[in-house]
Amino acid sequence: MSILEYNGAAIIAMAGKDCVGIAADTRLGVQAQTVACDFKKVFKMGDKLFVGLAGLASDVQTLDQLLTFRKNLYELKEEREMKPKVFSAMLSSILYEKRFGPYFAEPVVAGLDDDGKPFLSAMDLIGAPVYTDDFVVSGTCTGNLYGMCETLYKPNLEEGVTSRELKGRQD
Amino acid sequence: MASSGSGYDLSPTTFSPDGRIFQVEYASKAVASSGTSVGLKVSNGVVLVTEKLLNSKMLVPGSSRRLHGLDRHAGCSVTGLVSDGRQLVNRGRSEASNYLDTYGIRSPPSVLCDRLASFAHYFTLHGALRPFGATTMVAAYDEDVEEYTLTMIEPSGQAYRYFGCAAGKGRQGAKTEIEKLNLQGMDCSEGLDK
């Protein structure tokens, strides 16, 4: 049994033409038993910034609180909005701080930067980031999700099409 | 003026009856008796100039820097006690570096100067410590709004943004001259000439 697989999750984010989409399942399980069907794993951090967190449910919720706190503090101090790439760098720092006792969560960041350009990144539980311009996945069935993305993803899809694609992957 | 502080000027943790902290004011006096520094914010950047007084013919010209880089996008000049200035510069470098490590982008001038000013201010709050006898003028570039800024951080921890500022022995004369100039209408090389 792996701690990262205890509660179960499937998160996916992809980029389209001047847009990003992010989707996640809503199951909360304790190993094989399903305990809730309405568990939030994607959190809105700003008008154009979302973070999806896969892994241990407790850490998912704690990280949501921590990230909101740090982002709010940043925006108060700097008197400006936090850009997606800065948010991603900050998240990476926060995770690495706990290198020898990590948060059991593997996040996915999706947002639009100032020029409306899509931003995607994913990290492992200690903050090693990967930046892509197509899609990122995280959770307990990444194998399946990667397979779907690699075969079906097309770049520069319009907004409506991107969200339909995402929904297709989740089903 | 010198004797009016008697009894209330021994420690930065004591206010005088008229609400002043003498130790901090004395620190500013240390700055005021050192070589002059001038900072000008012009149309396409910031010019920092300092006067380096060589007390002896034995001194190697070019030693003991008073202009330092804090990061790729920020630099500062030190006026006052050079060794105190070193501490401030080192802290400034470390803050800039930490910001880059955490947030992945260069520190905005307001944040860098705020941290440096808070650091200087900290030393005005403890009985076991004395304020820095140095003023730093920080010139920095904000890549977000594409603007240059000039901030002067005094021993008290006060930090203000300036179009033009001066510190040190010749500051009164320098300030008068600066006010006469049209800073927005010149670029860096013209500013340096003035």
Interface residues (C-beta under 8 A of the other chain):
Chain A: Y74 K77 E78 E79 R80 K83 K85 V86 S88 A89 M90 S92 S93
Chain B: D101 T102 Y103 G104 I105 P108 S110 V111 D114 D144
